[in-house]
């Protein structure tokens, strides 16, 4: 009799909607140069065309009613509408009623968003402000934190401080995380090594998708110049790294002075959770 009762109650103790199948996340990061291409033409549509198949897209150098150069358009909203997703915008350089910064467009629901200001070194208080946009998305019941940033291009001291700040924010929470953006440093730099470094008995904070599954050099700037380089990244937490399937650079588009980086990440099934009958359900904090 007891065995029969337990068999009847067991389905009630298991999460009714476990993530029993894999989910393919198509990621992209693109510094769009306020949608001005290498031909000098302003065209948000060209940006959309390049990343329209992606599910979660990180954009840098986005104008929101910022100025004449982008016709005072709200590019964050334009991108979200054209891509059919929700948008989070992190404005870092504020001007009158407009702003310039980074954005995340997600075809999955956005649960929470926050923009973290990043530090500048002494004497550079008037340098361009930088930020780390933190967005929690709901991937079929699974919360994933996605970060977007654009680090300083003109100061190694600033980048050093900003890397430490980014590490601190990401490490402050547990669970799967993705960092995308124009980091303005190359893989051979100390900044790169520091951002991905392991500490003491802790594993590495992030894994470089390109070193895992990329082919070739991954250059995203200067393809036709004398100094090509890889400074645009898709980095994932170690618990996601095994799901990386593919990453490539679109080398054909002229929609910006950067090339977009696109990746595929398969989320593995999550084991069903059991719910205790003696306590209230747990709640995930974004």
DRENPA-3360 file (N, C-alpha, C; in nm, 2 decimals, always signed):
BEGIN
1 = XXXXXXXX = +0.08/-0.12/+0.00/+0.00/+0.00/+0.00/+0.09/+0.13/+0.00 ~ +0.19/+0.13/+0.08/+0.28/+0.24/+0.09/+0.35/+0.26/-0.05 ~ +0.39/+0.15/-0.11/+0.46/+0.16/-0.24/+0.37/+0.22/-0.34 ~ +0.24/+0.18/-0.34/+0.14/+0.24/-0.43/+0.12/+0.39/-0.41 ~ +0.11/+0.43/-0.28/+0.10/+0.57/-0.25/+0.21/+0.65/-0.30 ~ +0.34/+0.60/-0.28/+0.46/+0.67/-0.32/+0.46/+0.69/-0.47 ~ +0.42/+0.58/-0.55/+0.41/+0.58/-0.69/+0.32/+0.69/-0.74 ~ +0.21/+0.71/-0.67/+0.11/+0.80/-0.71/+0.15/+0.95/-0.68;
9 = XXXXXXXX = +0.23/+0.97/-0.57/+0.28/+1.10/-0.54/+0.40/+1.14/-0.61 ~ +0.48/+1.05/-0.67/+0.61/+1.08/-0.73/+0.60/+1.19/-0.84 ~ +0.50/+1.18/-0.93/+0.49/+1.28/-1.03/+0.47/+1.42/-0.98 ~ +0.41/+1.43/-0.86/+0.39/+1.56/-0.80/+0.51/+1.62/-0.74 ~ +0.61/+1.54/-0.72/+0.74/+1.59/-0.65/+0.84/+1.63/-0.76 ~ +0.81/+1.61/-0.88/+0.91/+1.64/-0.99/+0.86/+1.76/-1.07 ~ +0.96/+1.84/-1.10/+0.93/+1.96/-1.18/+0.84/+1.92/-1.30 ~ +0.72/+1.98/-1.32/+0.63/+1.94/-1.42/+0.69/+1.97/-1.56;
17 = XXXXXXXX = +0.78/+2.07/-1.57/+0.83/+2.10/-1.71/+0.99/+2.10/-1.71 ~ +1.05/+1.98/-1.69/+1.19/+1.98/-1.69/+1.25/+2.01/-1.83 ~ +1.37/+2.07/-1.83/+1.43/+2.09/-1.96/+1.49/+1.96/-2.01 ~ +1.41/+1.87/-2.07/+1.45/+1.74/-2.10/+1.51/+1.73/-2.24 ~ +1.50/+1.84/-2.32/+1.56/+1.84/-2.45/+1.66/+1.96/-2.46 ~ +1.75/+1.95/-2.56/+1.85/+2.05/-2.57/+1.78/+2.17/-2.64 ~ +1.85/+2.29/-2.63/+1.80/+2.41/-2.69/+1.92/+2.48/-2.75 ~ +1.91/+2.51/-2.88/+2.01/+2.57/-2.96/+2.00/+2.72/-2.95;
25 = XXXXXXXX = +2.10/+2.79/-2.89/+2.11/+2.93/-2.88/+2.20/+2.98/-2.99 ~ +2.15/+3.07/-3.07/+2.23/+3.13/-3.18/+2.26/+3.27/-3.13 ~ +2.39/+3.29/-3.11/+2.44/+3.42/-3.05/+2.52/+3.50/-3.16 ~ +2.52/+3.63/-3.13/+2.59/+3.72/-3.22/+2.64/+3.84/-3.14 ~ +2.75/+3.89/-3.18/+2.80/+4.02/-3.13/+2.84/+4.11/-3.25 ~ +2.81/+4.24/-3.24/+2.83/+4.32/-3.36/+2.85/+4.47/-3.31 ~ +2.97/+4.52/-3.33/+2.99/+4.66/-3.31/+2.94/+4.73/-3.44 ~ +2.83/+4.80/-3.44/+2.76/+4.85/-3.56/+2.81/+4.99/-3.60;
33 = XXXXXXXX = +2.89/+5.06/-3.52/+2.93/+5.19/-3.56/+2.81/+5.28/-3.60 ~ +2.71/+5.28/-3.51/+2.59/+5.35/-3.53/+2.53/+5.33/-3.67 ~ +2.55/+5.21/-3.72/+2.49/+5.16/-3.85/+2.55/+5.23/-3.97 ~ +2.67/+5.29/-3.95/+2.73/+5.35/-4.07/+2.84/+5.25/-4.12 ~ +2.82/+5.22/-4.25/+2.91/+5.12/-4.31/+3.04/+5.18/-4.36 ~ +3.12/+5.09/-4.41/+3.25/+5.13/-4.46/+3.24/+5.21/-4.59 ~ +3.12/+5.21/-4.65/+3.09/+5.30/-4.76/+3.04/+5.43/-4.73 ~ +3.02/+5.46/-4.60/+2.97/+5.59/-4.55/+2.82/+5.60/-4.54;
41 = XXXXXXXX = +2.75/+5.49/-4.58/+2.61/+5.49/-4.58/+2.55/+5.45/-4.44 ~ +2.45/+5.52/-4.40/+2.38/+5.48/-4.28/+2.26/+5.39/-4.31 ~ +2.26/+5.26/-4.25/+2.16/+5.17/-4.29/+2.15/+5.06/-4.19 ~ +2.05/+5.08/-4.10/+2.02/+4.98/-4.00/+1.98/+4.85/-4.06 ~ +1.91/+4.85/-4.17/+1.86/+4.73/-4.24/+1.98/+4.64/-4.28 ~ +2.09/+4.69/-4.31/+2.21/+4.60/-4.34/+2.25/+4.53/-4.22 ~ +2.25/+4.60/-4.10/+2.29/+4.53/-3.98/+2.19/+4.42/-3.95 ~ +2.06/+4.44/-3.96/+1.96/+4.34/-3.93/+1.98/+4.22/-4.02;
49 = XXXXXXXX = +2.01/+4.24/-4.15/+2.02/+4.13/-4.24/+2.13/+4.03/-4.20 ~ +2.24/+4.09/-4.14/+2.35/+4.00/-4.11/+2.32/+3.91/-3.99 ~ +2.24/+3.96/-3.89/+2.22/+3.88/-3.77/+2.07/+3.84/-3.75 ~ +1.99/+3.84/-3.86/+1.85/+3.81/-3.84/+1.82/+3.67/-3.80 ~ +1.91/+3.58/-3.82/+1.89/+3.44/-3.78/+1.93/+3.41/-3.63 ~ +1.99/+3.51/-3.57/+2.04/+3.49/-3.43/+1.93/+3.52/-3.33 ~ +1.94/+3.45/-3.22/+1.84/+3.46/-3.11/+1.87/+3.57/-3.01 ~ +2.00/+3.58/-2.98/+2.05/+3.67/-2.87/+2.17/+3.75/-2.93;
57 = XXXXXXXX = +2.15/+3.88/-2.95/+2.24/+3.96/-3.02/+2.29/+4.08/-2.94 ~ +2.42/+4.09/-2.92/+2.49/+4.20/-2.85/+2.53/+4.31/-2.95 ~ +2.49/+4.43/-2.93/+2.53/+4.54/-3.02/+2.61/+4.64/-2.94 ~ +2.71/+4.69/-3.01/+2.79/+4.80/-2.95/+2.79/+4.92/-3.04 ~ +2.81/+5.04/-2.99/+2.81/+5.17/-3.06/+2.67/+5.19/-3.12 ~ +2.57/+5.19/-3.03/+2.43/+5.21/-3.07/+2.39/+5.35/-3.03 ~ +2.32/+5.42/-3.12/+2.27/+5.55/-3.09/+2.12/+5.54/-3.06 ~ +2.08/+5.61/-2.95/+1.94/+5.63/-2.92/+1.91/+5.78/-2.91;
65 = XXXXXXXX = +1.86/+5.83/-3.02/+1.83/+5.98/-3.03/+1.95/+6.06/-3.00 ~ +2.07/+6.01/-3.05/+2.19/+6.07/-3.00/+2.24/+6.19/-3.08 ~ +2.20/+6.19/-3.21/+2.25/+6.31/-3.29/+2.22/+6.29/-3.44 ~ +2.27/+6.39/-3.51/+2.24/+6.40/-3.66/+2.30/+6.28/-3.73 ~ +2.42/+6.23/-3.68/+2.49/+6.13/-3.75/+2.40/+6.01/-3.78 ~ +2.31/+5.98/-3.69/+2.21/+5.87/-3.70/+2.07/+5.92/-3.71 ~ +2.05/+6.04/-3.75/+1.92/+6.10/-3.77/+1.83/+6.10/-3.65 ~ +1.89/+6.11/-3.53/+1.82/+6.11/-3.41/+1.73/+5.98/-3.39;
73 = XXXXXXXX = +1.76/+5.88/-3.45/+1.68/+5.75/-3.45/+1.71/+5.68/-3.32 ~ +1.61/+5.60/-3.27/+1.63/+5.51/-3.16/+1.67/+5.38/-3.22 ~ +1.80/+5.36/-3.24/+1.84/+5.24/-3.31/+1.82/+5.11/-3.23 ~ +1.82/+5.12/-3.10/+1.79/+5.00/-3.01/+1.65/+4.95/-3.04 ~ +1.55/+5.04/-3.04/+1.42/+5.00/-3.07/+1.40/+4.95/-3.22 ~ +1.47/+5.02/-3.31/+1.46/+4.98/-3.45/+1.51/+4.84/-3.47 ~ +1.62/+4.81/-3.40/+1.68/+4.68/-3.42/+1.59/+4.57/-3.36 ~ +1.54/+4.60/-3.24/+1.45/+4.50/-3.17/+1.32/+4.48/-3.26;
81 = XXXXXXXX = +1.27/+4.58/-3.31/+1.14/+4.56/-3.39/+1.17/+4.48/-3.52 ~ +1.28/+4.51/-3.58/+1.32/+4.45/-3.71/+1.35/+4.30/-3.68 ~ +1.41/+4.27/-3.57/+1.45/+4.13/-3.54/+1.35/+4.05/-3.46 ~ +1.24/+4.12/-3.42/+1.13/+4.05/-3.35/+1.17/+4.00/-3.21 ~ +1.24/+4.09/-3.14/+1.28/+4.05/-3.00/+1.26/+4.16/-2.90 ~ +1.29/+4.14/-2.78/+1.29/+4.24/-2.68/+1.43/+4.30/-2.67 ~ +1.44/+4.42/-2.61/+1.56/+4.50/-2.61/+1.59/+4.55/-2.47 ~ +1.72/+4.55/-2.44/+1.78/+4.62/-2.32/+1.89/+4.71/-2.38;
89 = XXXXXXXX = +1.88/+4.84/-2.33/+1.98/+4.93/-2.38/+2.06/+4.99/-2.26 ~ +2.19/+4.99/-2.28/+2.28/+5.05/-2.17/+2.34/+5.18/-2.23 ~ +2.28/+5.29/-2.19/+2.34/+5.42/-2.24/+2.45/+5.46/-2.15 ~ +2.57/+5.48/-2.21/+2.69/+5.52/-2.13/+2.73/+5.67/-2.16 ~ +2.72/+5.71/-2.28/+2.75/+5.85/-2.31/+2.61/+5.92/-2.33 ~ +2.58/+6.01/-2.24/+2.45/+6.08/-2.24/+2.46/+6.22/-2.30 ~ +2.37/+6.25/-2.39/+2.37/+6.38/-2.45/+2.23/+6.43/-2.46 ~ +2.20/+6.54/-2.39/+2.06/+6.60/-2.40/+1.96/+6.48/-2.37;
97 = XXXXXXXX = +1.87/+6.46/-2.47/+1.77/+6.35/-2.45/+1.81/+6.22/-2.51 ~ +1.94/+6.21/-2.56/+1.98/+6.09/-2.62/+2.10/+6.02/-2.55 ~ +2.14/+5.91/-2.60/+2.24/+5.83/-2.54/+2.31/+5.74/-2.64 ~ +2.43/+5.70/-2.61/+2.51/+5.62/-2.70/+2.57/+5.51/-2.61 ~ +2.56/+5.38/-2.66/+2.61/+5.27/-2.57/+2.59/+5.14/-2.64 ~ +2.55/+5.04/-2.55/+2.54/+4.90/-2.60/+2.40/+4.86/-2.58 ~ +2.36/+4.75/-2.65/+2.22/+4.70/-2.65/+2.23/+4.55/-2.66 ~ +2.12/+4.48/-2.61/+2.10/+4.34/-2.63/+1.96/+4.32/-2.68;
105 = XXXXXXXX = +1.95/+4.25/-2.79/+1.82/+4.21/-2.85/+1.81/+4.06/-2.83 ~ +1.70/+4.02/-2.76/+1.67/+3.88/-2.73/+1.54/+3.83/-2.78 ~ +1.54/+3.72/-2.85/+1.41/+3.66/-2.89/+1.35/+3.58/-2.78 ~ +1.42/+3.57/-2.67/+1.37/+3.51/-2.55/+1.33/+3.62/-2.46 ~ +1.23/+3.59/-2.37/+1.19/+3.70/-2.27/+1.30/+3.75/-2.19 ~ +1.30/+3.88/-2.17/+1.40/+3.95/-2.08/+1.33/+3.96/-1.94 ~ +1.40/+3.90/-1.84/+1.35/+3.90/-1.70/+1.40/+4.02/-1.62 ~ +1.52/+4.06/-1.64/+1.58/+4.17/-1.57/+1.70/+4.23/-1.65;
113 = XXXXXXXX = +1.72/+4.36/-1.62/+1.84/+4.43/-1.69/+1.89/+4.54/-1.60 ~ +2.02/+4.55/-1.61/+2.09/+4.66/-1.53/+2.22/+4.70/-1.61 ~ +2.25/+4.82/-1.60/+2.38/+4.87/-1.66/+2.47/+4.91/-1.55 ~ +2.59/+4.85/-1.55/+2.69/+4.87/-1.45/+2.80/+4.97/-1.51 ~ +2.81/+5.09/-1.45/+2.92/+5.18/-1.50/+3.06/+5.12/-1.47 ~ +3.15/+5.14/-1.57/+3.28/+5.08/-1.55/+3.38/+5.20/-1.52 ~ +3.49/+5.17/-1.45/+3.58/+5.27/-1.40/+3.67/+5.33/-1.51 ~ +3.72/+5.45/-1.49/+3.82/+5.51/-1.57/+3.94/+5.54/-1.48;
121 = XXXXXXXX = +4.06/+5.54/-1.53/+4.18/+5.56/-1.46/+4.19/+5.71/-1.42 ~ +4.28/+5.74/-1.32/+4.30/+5.87/-1.27/+4.34/+5.97/-1.39 ~ +4.28/+6.08/-1.39/+4.31/+6.18/-1.49/+4.23/+6.16/-1.62 ~ +4.14/+6.06/-1.62/+4.06/+6.04/-1.74/+3.91/+6.05/-1.72 ~ +3.88/+6.13/-1.62/+3.74/+6.15/-1.59/+3.66/+6.20/-1.70 ~ +3.72/+6.26/-1.80/+3.65/+6.32/-1.92/+3.65/+6.22/-2.04 ~ +3.71/+6.11/-2.02/+3.71/+6.01/-2.13/+3.57/+5.95/-2.15 ~ +3.55/+5.88/-2.26/+3.42/+5.83/-2.29/+3.38/+5.73/-2.18;
129 = XXXXXXXX = +3.26/+5.74/-2.12/+3.21/+5.65/-2.02/+3.19/+5.51/-2.08 ~ +3.21/+5.41/-2.00/+3.19/+5.27/-2.05/+3.10/+5.20/-1.95 ~ +3.03/+5.09/-1.99/+2.95/+5.02/-1.90/+2.94/+4.87/-1.94 ~ +2.88/+4.80/-1.84/+2.86/+4.66/-1.86/+2.71/+4.63/-1.84 ~ +2.65/+4.60/-1.95/+2.50/+4.58/-1.95/+2.48/+4.43/-1.91 ~ +2.40/+4.41/-1.81/+2.37/+4.28/-1.76/+2.22/+4.25/-1.78 ~ +2.19/+4.14/-1.85/+2.05/+4.11/-1.89/+2.03/+3.96/-1.86 ~ +1.92/+3.94/-1.78/+1.88/+3.80/-1.76/+1.77/+3.76/-1.85;
137 = XXXXXXXX = +1.79/+3.65/-1.93/+1.69/+3.61/-2.02/+1.63/+3.48/-1.98 ~ +1.51/+3.45/-2.02/+1.44/+3.32/-1.98/+1.44/+3.23/-2.10 ~ +1.53/+3.13/-2.10/+1.54/+3.04/-2.21/+1.45/+2.91/-2.18 ~ +1.33/+2.92/-2.20/+1.23/+2.81/-2.18/+1.24/+2.77/-2.03 ~ +1.23/+2.86/-1.94/+1.23/+2.83/-1.80/+1.37/+2.83/-1.73 ~ +1.47/+2.85/-1.81/+1.61/+2.85/-1.76/+1.67/+2.99/-1.77 ~ +1.70/+3.05/-1.65/+1.75/+3.19/-1.65/+1.90/+3.19/-1.69 ~ +1.94/+3.27/-1.79/+2.08/+3.29/-1.83/+2.11/+3.43/-1.83;
145 = XXXXXXXX = +2.23/+3.47/-1.77/+2.27/+3.60/-1.76/+2.36/+3.63/-1.89 ~ +2.33/+3.74/-1.96/+2.40/+3.78/-2.07/+2.46/+3.92/-2.05 ~ +2.59/+3.93/-2.07/+2.65/+4.06/-2.05/+2.70/+4.12/-2.18 ~ +2.69/+4.25/-2.20/+2.74/+4.32/-2.32/+2.83/+4.43/-2.27 ~ +2.94/+4.45/-2.34/+3.03/+4.56/-2.30/+3.11/+4.60/-2.42 ~ +3.17/+4.72/-2.41/+3.26/+4.78/-2.51/+3.36/+4.86/-2.43 ~ +3.48/+4.80/-2.41/+3.58/+4.85/-2.33/+3.66/+4.96/-2.40 ~ +3.73/+5.04/-2.32/+3.81/+5.16/-2.37/+3.91/+5.11/-2.48;
153 = XXXXXXXX = +3.91/+5.19/-2.58/+4.01/+5.16/-2.69/+4.14/+5.24/-2.68 ~ +4.14/+5.35/-2.60/+4.25/+5.44/-2.60/+4.33/+5.45/-2.47 ~ +4.31/+5.35/-2.38/+4.38/+5.35/-2.26/+4.39/+5.21/-2.20 ~ +4.51/+5.16/-2.20/+4.54/+5.03/-2.14/+4.51/+5.03/-1.99 ~ +4.53/+5.14/-1.92/+4.50/+5.16/-1.78/+4.35/+5.15/-1.75 ~ +4.27/+5.21/-1.84/+4.13/+5.20/-1.83/+4.08/+5.05/-1.85 ~ +4.13/+4.99/-1.95/+4.09/+4.85/-1.98/+4.13/+4.76/-1.86 ~ +4.24/+4.78/-1.80/+4.28/+4.70/-1.69/+4.18/+4.71/-1.57;
161 = XXXXXXXX = +4.14/+4.83/-1.54/+4.04/+4.86/-1.44/+3.90/+4.80/-1.48 ~ +3.87/+4.81/-1.60/+3.74/+4.77/-1.65/+3.73/+4.61/-1.65 ~ +3.84/+4.55/-1.69/+3.85/+4.40/-1.68/+3.82/+4.35/-1.54 ~ +3.88/+4.42/-1.44/+3.87/+4.38/-1.31/+3.72/+4.40/-1.26 ~ +3.66/+4.51/-1.31/+3.52/+4.54/-1.27/+3.43/+4.43/-1.33 ~ +3.45/+4.40/-1.46/+3.37/+4.30/-1.53/+3.38/+4.16/-1.46 ~ +3.50/+4.12/-1.42/+3.52/+4.00/-1.35/+3.44/+4.00/-1.22 ~ +3.45/+4.11/-1.15/+3.38/+4.12/-1.02/+3.23/+4.10/-1.03;
169 = XXXXXXXX = +3.17/+4.17/-1.13/+3.03/+4.16/-1.15/+2.99/+4.02/-1.19 ~ +3.05/+3.96/-1.29/+3.02/+3.83/-1.33/+3.03/+3.72/-1.23 ~ +3.14/+3.73/-1.15/+3.17/+3.63/-1.05/+3.08/+3.65/-0.92 ~ +3.01/+3.76/-0.91/+2.92/+3.78/-0.80/+2.80/+3.69/-0.80 ~ +2.77/+3.63/-0.91/+2.65/+3.55/-0.92/+2.68/+3.41/-0.98 ~ +2.61/+3.31/-0.94/+2.63/+3.18/-0.99/+2.54/+3.15/-1.11 ~ +2.56/+3.04/-1.18/+2.48/+3.01/-1.29/+2.54/+3.04/-1.42 ~ +2.48/+2.99/-1.53/+2.53/+3.01/-1.66/+2.54/+3.16/-1.70;
177 = XXXXXXXX = +2.65/+3.20/-1.77/+2.66/+3.34/-1.81/+2.74/+3.35/-1.94 ~ +2.71/+3.45/-2.02/+2.77/+3.48/-2.15/+2.81/+3.62/-2.15 ~ +2.93/+3.65/-2.20/+2.98/+3.79/-2.21/+3.01/+3.81/-2.36 ~ +2.95/+3.91/-2.42/+2.98/+3.94/-2.56/+3.01/+4.09/-2.58 ~ +3.10/+4.12/-2.68/+3.12/+4.26/-2.70/+3.26/+4.28/-2.77 ~ +3.28/+4.41/-2.79/+3.41/+4.46/-2.84/+3.49/+4.50/-2.72 ~ +3.59/+4.41/-2.69/+3.67/+4.43/-2.57/+3.80/+4.51/-2.60 ~ +3.82/+4.54/-2.72/+3.94/+4.63/-2.76/+4.07/+4.57/-2.71;
185 = XXXXXXXX = +4.08/+4.44/-2.70/+4.22/+4.38/-2.68/+4.22/+4.25/-2.76 ~ +4.35/+4.21/-2.78/+4.37/+4.09/-2.86/+4.40/+3.97/-2.77 ~ +4.39/+3.85/-2.82/+4.41/+3.73/-2.74/+4.55/+3.72/-2.67 ~ +4.65/+3.78/-2.73/+4.78/+3.77/-2.68/+4.80/+3.88/-2.57 ~ +4.71/+3.96/-2.54/+4.72/+4.07/-2.44/+4.71/+4.02/-2.29 ~ +4.76/+4.09/-2.20/+4.75/+4.06/-2.06/+4.60/+4.08/-2.02 ~ +4.53/+4.17/-2.08/+4.39/+4.19/-2.04/+4.31/+4.06/-2.07 ~ +4.33/+4.00/-2.19/+4.27/+3.88/-2.22/+4.30/+3.77/-2.12;
193 = XXXXXXXX = +4.42/+3.75/-2.09/+4.46/+3.65/-2.00/+4.40/+3.67/-1.86 ~ +4.39/+3.80/-1.82/+4.33/+3.83/-1.69/+4.18/+3.80/-1.69 ~ +4.11/+3.84/-1.79/+3.97/+3.82/-1.79/+3.93/+3.67/-1.79 ~ +4.01/+3.59/-1.85/+3.97/+3.44/-1.86/+4.04/+3.36/-1.75 ~ +4.13/+3.43/-1.66/+4.21/+3.35/-1.57/+4.13/+3.28/-1.46 ~ +4.19/+3.17/-1.42/+4.15/+3.10/-1.30/+4.21/+3.16/-1.18 ~ +4.15/+3.15/-1.07/+4.20/+3.21/-0.94/+4.20/+3.11/-0.83 ~ +4.32/+3.09/-0.77/+4.33/+3.00/-0.65/+4.27/+2.86/-0.69;
201 = XXXXXXXX = +4.17/+2.82/-0.62/+4.11/+2.69/-0.64/+3.98/+2.70/-0.73 ~ +3.96/+2.82/-0.78/+3.84/+2.85/-0.86/+3.87/+2.82/-1.01 ~ +3.78/+2.77/-1.09/+3.81/+2.75/-1.23/+3.80/+2.88/-1.30 ~ +3.84/+2.88/-1.43/+3.84/+3.00/-1.51/+3.70/+3.05/-1.51 ~ +3.69/+3.19/-1.51/+3.56/+3.25/-1.50/+3.48/+3.24/-1.64 ~ +3.56/+3.25/-1.75/+3.50/+3.25/-1.88/+3.58/+3.17/-1.97 ~ +3.52/+3.12/-2.08/+3.59/+3.04/-2.18/+3.57/+3.11/-2.32 ~ +3.67/+3.12/-2.39/+3.67/+3.18/-2.53/+3.61/+3.09/-2.63;
209 = XXXXXXXX = +3.49/+3.12/-2.68/+3.43/+3.03/-2.78/+3.52/+3.01/-2.90 ~ +3.60/+3.11/-2.94/+3.68/+3.09/-3.06/+3.79/+2.98/-3.04 ~ +3.85/+2.98/-2.93/+3.95/+2.88/-2.90/+3.90/+2.74/-2.89 ~ +3.77/+2.73/-2.86/+3.70/+2.60/-2.84/+3.66/+2.54/-2.98 ~ +3.60/+2.62/-3.06/+3.54/+2.57/-3.18/+3.57/+2.65/-3.31 ~ +3.64/+2.76/-3.30/+3.66/+2.85/-3.41/+3.77/+2.79/-3.50 ~ +3.76/+2.83/-3.63/+3.86/+2.79/-3.73/+3.92/+2.92/-3.79 ~ +4.05/+2.92/-3.81/+4.11/+3.04/-3.86/+4.15/+3.14/-3.76;
217 = XXXXXXXX = +4.17/+3.26/-3.80/+4.22/+3.37/-3.70/+4.11/+3.44/-3.63 ~ +3.99/+3.44/-3.68/+3.88/+3.51/-3.61/+3.89/+3.66/-3.62 ~ +3.96/+3.71/-3.71/+3.98/+3.86/-3.72/+3.84/+3.93/-3.75 ~ +3.82/+4.03/-3.67/+3.69/+4.10/-3.68/+3.71/+4.25/-3.71 ~ +3.83/+4.29/-3.72/+3.86/+4.43/-3.76/+3.98/+4.43/-3.86 ~ +3.98/+4.54/-3.94/+4.10/+4.56/-4.03/+4.13/+4.45/-4.13 ~ +4.02/+4.39/-4.18/+4.04/+4.27/-4.27/+4.11/+4.32/-4.40 ~ +4.09/+4.44/-4.44/+4.16/+4.49/-4.56/+4.27/+4.58/-4.53;
225 = XXXXXXXX = +4.30/+4.60/-4.41/+4.41/+4.69/-4.37/+4.54/+4.62/-4.33 ~ +4.63/+4.69/-4.27/+4.76/+4.64/-4.23/+4.76/+4.58/-4.09 ~ +4.65/+4.60/-4.02/+4.65/+4.56/-3.88/+4.53/+4.48/-3.84 ~ +4.50/+4.37/-3.91/+4.38/+4.30/-3.87/+4.39/+4.24/-3.73 ~ +4.28/+4.21/-3.67/+4.29/+4.16/-3.53/+4.15/+4.10/-3.48 ~ +4.16/+4.03/-3.37/+4.04/+3.97/-3.31/+4.02/+4.04/-3.18 ~ +3.92/+4.13/-3.18/+3.89/+4.20/-3.05/+3.74/+4.19/-3.01 ~ +3.66/+4.12/-3.10/+3.52/+4.10/-3.07/+3.50/+3.96/-3.03;
233 = XXXXXXXX = +3.44/+3.94/-2.91/+3.44/+3.81/-2.85/+3.30/+3.76/-2.81 ~ +3.29/+3.63/-2.80/+3.17/+3.56/-2.74/+3.24/+3.47/-2.64 ~ +3.22/+3.50/-2.51/+3.28/+3.42/-2.40/+3.17/+3.36/-2.32 ~ +3.19/+3.24/-2.27/+3.08/+3.17/-2.20/+3.14/+3.11/-2.07 ~ +3.05/+3.09/-1.97/+3.10/+3.03/-1.84/+3.13/+2.89/-1.87 ~ +3.22/+2.83/-1.79/+3.27/+2.69/-1.81/+3.16/+2.59/-1.82 ~ +3.05/+2.61/-1.75/+2.94/+2.51/-1.75/+2.86/+2.51/-1.89 ~ +2.89/+2.61/-1.97/+2.83/+2.62/-2.10/+2.92/+2.57/-2.22;
241 = XXXXXXXX = +3.05/+2.57/-2.19/+3.15/+2.55/-2.29/+3.13/+2.42/-2.37 ~ +3.09/+2.31/-2.31/+3.08/+2.19/-2.38/+2.97/+2.19/-2.48 ~ +2.88/+2.29/-2.47/+2.77/+2.30/-2.57/+2.80/+2.39/-2.69 ~ +2.92/+2.44/-2.70/+2.96/+2.52/-2.81/+2.97/+2.43/-2.94 ~ +2.91/+2.47/-3.04/+2.91/+2.39/-3.16/+2.98/+2.46/-3.28 ~ +2.97/+2.59/-3.29/+3.02/+2.66/-3.41/+3.04/+2.81/-3.38 ~ +3.14/+2.87/-3.44/+3.15/+3.01/-3.43/+3.23/+3.06/-3.56 ~ +3.18/+3.17/-3.61/+3.25/+3.23/-3.73/+3.23/+3.38/-3.74;
249 = XXXXXXXX = +3.31/+3.44/-3.82/+3.30/+3.58/-3.85/+3.25/+3.60/-3.99 ~ +3.15/+3.69/-4.00/+3.10/+3.73/-4.13/+3.19/+3.83/-4.19 ~ +3.27/+3.78/-4.29/+3.38/+3.87/-4.34/+3.33/+3.95/-4.46 ~ +3.20/+3.93/-4.50/+3.15/+3.99/-4.63/+3.08/+4.13/-4.61 ~ +3.01/+4.14/-4.50/+2.93/+4.26/-4.48/+3.01/+4.39/-4.47 ~ +2.96/+4.50/-4.52/+3.03/+4.63/-4.51/+2.94/+4.72/-4.43 ~ +2.85/+4.66/-4.34/+2.75/+4.74/-4.27/+2.82/+4.82/-4.15 ~ +2.94/+4.79/-4.12/+3.01/+4.86/-4.01/+3.16/+4.85/-4.03;
257 = XXXXXXXX = +3.24/+4.91/-3.95/+3.38/+4.90/-3.96/+3.43/+4.78/-3.88 ~ +3.34/+4.71/-3.82/+3.37/+4.58/-3.75/+3.30/+4.47/-3.83 ~ +3.34/+4.35/-3.81/+3.27/+4.23/-3.87/+3.20/+4.16/-3.75 ~ +3.07/+4.12/-3.78/+3.00/+4.05/-3.67/+3.06/+3.91/-3.65 ~ +3.05/+3.86/-3.52/+3.09/+3.73/-3.48/+2.96/+3.65/-3.44 ~ +2.94/+3.53/-3.50/+2.82/+3.46/-3.47/+2.86/+3.32/-3.42 ~ +2.78/+3.27/-3.33/+2.81/+3.14/-3.27/+2.68/+3.06/-3.24 ~ +2.70/+2.93/-3.23/+2.59/+2.84/-3.19/+2.63/+2.77/-3.06;
265 = XXXXXXXX = +2.54/+2.77/-2.96/+2.56/+2.71/-2.83/+2.44/+2.63/-2.80 ~ +2.46/+2.50/-2.78/+2.35/+2.41/-2.74/+2.35/+2.39/-2.59 ~ +2.23/+2.43/-2.53/+2.21/+2.41/-2.39/+2.18/+2.27/-2.36 ~ +2.25/+2.20/-2.27/+2.22/+2.06/-2.24/+2.10/+2.05/-2.15 ~ +2.04/+1.93/-2.15/+1.92/+1.92/-2.06/+1.95/+1.94/-1.92 ~ +1.86/+1.99/-1.84/+1.88/+2.01/-1.70/+1.80/+1.89/-1.63 ~ +1.87/+1.83/-1.53/+1.80/+1.73/-1.46/+1.68/+1.78/-1.39 ~ +1.57/+1.69/-1.39/+1.45/+1.74/-1.32/+1.47/+1.77/-1.17;
273 = XXXXXXXX = +1.41/+1.87/-1.13/+1.42/+1.91/-0.99/+1.31/+1.85/-0.90 ~ +1.35/+1.81/-0.78/+1.24/+1.76/-0.69/+1.21/+1.87/-0.60 ~ +1.08/+1.87/-0.56/+1.03/+1.98/-0.48/+1.00/+1.92/-0.34 ~ +1.05/+1.98/-0.24/+1.02/+1.94/-0.10/+0.88/+1.98/-0.06 ~ +0.81/+1.89/+0.00/+0.67/+1.92/+0.05/+0.67/+1.99/+0.18 ~ +0.79/+2.01/+0.24/+0.80/+2.08/+0.37/+0.84/+2.22/+0.36 ~ +0.87/+2.27/+0.24/+0.91/+2.41/+0.23/+0.85/+2.47/+0.11 ~ +0.85/+2.61/+0.10/+0.79/+2.68/-0.01/+0.89/+2.67/-0.13;
281 = XXXXXX = +0.84/+2.68/-0.25/+0.92/+2.67/-0.37/+1.03/+2.77/-0.37 ~ +1.15/+2.73/-0.43/+1.26/+2.83/-0.44/+1.23/+2.93/-0.55 ~ +1.30/+3.04/-0.54/+1.28/+3.14/-0.64/+1.41/+3.19/-0.69 ~ +1.42/+3.20/-0.82/+1.54/+3.23/-0.89/+1.56/+3.38/-0.89 ~ +1.67/+3.44/-0.84/+1.69/+3.58/-0.85/+1.77/+3.61/-0.98 ~ +1.72/+3.70/-1.06/+1.79/+3.74/-1.18/+1.92/+3.81/-1.15;
% end
